[in-house]
Amino acid sequence: MKTNSKTLVMFYSFTGHTKEMAEKQAQKYNATLVEVKESKKRSKLNAYLTGCVQARKQSSTKIDAVNVNFSNYDHIIIGAPIWWGLPAPAFNSIVEMIPSGKEVDLFFLSGSGNTAKTRNKIKQVLSRRNLKVSKYMDLKG
Ligand SMILES: Cc1cc2nc3c(=O)[nH]c(=O)nc-3n(C[C@H](O)[C@H](O)[C@H](O)COP(=O)(O)O)c2cc1C
């Protein structure tokens, strides 16, 4: 990473763990912090029933509009919680927004702190959009 590069941290958090980590990352890199929210508020029950199925299918979800000019950033960090082994649907919505060709760092919060089994599936979503994953972090939370 260049020393004068501008960093963007974009994240979705359901219960606050990813948010806490995203805030730390933003401080570390003096970054712009953008929280992505689902347009329809999800109940815990819905997260476990519908949300997990969406995560499993690697589907996106409707999110509130965010006003980000991606061309202002050369370092993009995306954070999300893991649901049923894969990132929560809002992660896929974030990925869909990032212009092709960008390099991104990923961090995921999960109870196990381990996404070894699904890491390749997660990276495929990025490579399909021609995004290069430079850093991948699994965090327990
Ligand atoms: C709907 C749902 C599904 C989850 N599925 C998993 C899972 O498959 N594996 C795991 O290790 N943790 C799982 N967790 C735990 C979360 O990934 C973990 O608590 C994470 O820190 C939550 O991040 P957040 O507070 O930013 O939402 C799940 C949590 C929820 C709410």
The ligand as an SDF file (V2000), in Angstrom:
LIG
                    3D

 31 33  0  0  0  0  0  0  0  0999 V2000
  -27.9410  -15.4360   11.4300 C   0  0  0  0  0  0  0  0  0  0  0  0
  -26.5980  -15.7720   12.0050 C   0  0  0  0  0  0  0  0  0  0  0  0
  -25.8670  -16.8410   11.4860 C   0  0  0  0  0  0  0  0  0  0  0  0
  -24.5840  -17.1290   11.9820 C   0  0  0  0  0  0  0  0  0  0  0  0
  -23.8660  -18.1700   11.4290 N   0  0  0  0  0  0  0  0  0  0  0  0
  -22.6040  -18.4180   11.8770 C   0  0  0  0  0  0  0  0  0  0  0  0
  -21.8210  -19.4750   11.2980 C   0  0  0  0  0  0  0  0  0  0  0  0
  -22.2390  -20.1760   10.3820 O   0  0  0  0  0  0  0  0  0  0  0  0
  -20.5800  -19.6980   11.7960 N   0  0  0  0  0  0  0  0  0  0  0  0
  -20.0470  -18.9430   12.8150 C   0  0  0  0  0  0  0  0  0  0  0  0
  -18.9110  -19.1950   13.2270 O   0  0  0  0  0  0  0  0  0  0  0  0
  -20.7600  -17.9310   13.3710 N   0  0  0  0  0  0  0  0  0  0  0  0
  -22.0170  -17.6440   12.9210 C   0  0  0  0  0  0  0  0  0  0  0  0
  -22.7530  -16.6140   13.4800 N   0  0  0  0  0  0  0  0  0  0  0  0
  -22.1160  -15.7690   14.5040 C   0  0  0  0  0  0  0  0  0  0  0  0
  -21.6750  -14.4160   13.9080 C   0  0  0  0  0  0  0  0  0  0  0  0
  -20.9420  -14.5810   12.6990 O   0  0  0  0  0  0  0  0  0  0  0  0
  -20.7900  -13.6670   14.9050 C   0  0  0  0  0  0  0  0  0  0  0  0
  -21.4880  -13.4920   16.1250 O   0  0  0  0  0  0  0  0  0  0  0  0
  -20.3430  -12.3100   14.3840 C   0  0  0  0  0  0  0  0  0  0  0  0
  -19.3840  -11.7650   15.2720 O   0  0  0  0  0  0  0  0  0  0  0  0
  -21.5020  -11.3350   14.2530 C   0  0  0  0  0  0  0  0  0  0  0  0
  -21.0600  -10.1060   13.7080 O   0  0  0  0  0  0  0  0  0  0  0  0
  -21.9540   -8.7760   13.8510 P   0  0  0  0  0  0  0  0  0  0  0  0
  -22.0690   -8.5030   15.3410 O   0  0  0  0  0  0  0  0  0  0  0  0
  -21.1840   -7.7140   13.1610 O   0  0  0  0  0  0  0  0  0  0  0  0
  -23.2800   -9.0250   13.2310 O   0  0  0  0  0  0  0  0  0  0  0  0
  -24.0310  -16.3280   13.0170 C   0  0  0  0  0  0  0  0  0  0  0  0
  -24.7890  -15.2730   13.5440 C   0  0  0  0  0  0  0  0  0  0  0  0
  -26.0530  -14.9850   13.0430 C   0  0  0  0  0  0  0  0  0  0  0  0
  -26.8520  -13.8260   13.6060 C   0  0  0  0  0  0  0  0  0  0  0  0
  1  2  1  0
  2  3  1  0
  2 30  2  0
  3  4  2  0
  4  5  1  0
  4 28  1  0
  5  6  2  0
  6  7  1  0
  6 13  1  0
  7  8  2  0
  7  9  1  0
  9 10  1  0
 10 11  2  0
 10 12  1  0
 12 13  2  0
 13 14  1  0
 14 15  1  0
 14 28  1  0
 15 16  1  0
 16 17  1  0
 16 18  1  0
 18 19  1  0
 18 20  1  0
 20 21  1  0
 20 22  1  0
 22 23  1  0
 23 24  1  0
 24 25  2  0
 24 26  1  0
 24 27  1  0
 28 29  2  0
 29 30  1  0
 30 31  1  0
M  END
$$$$
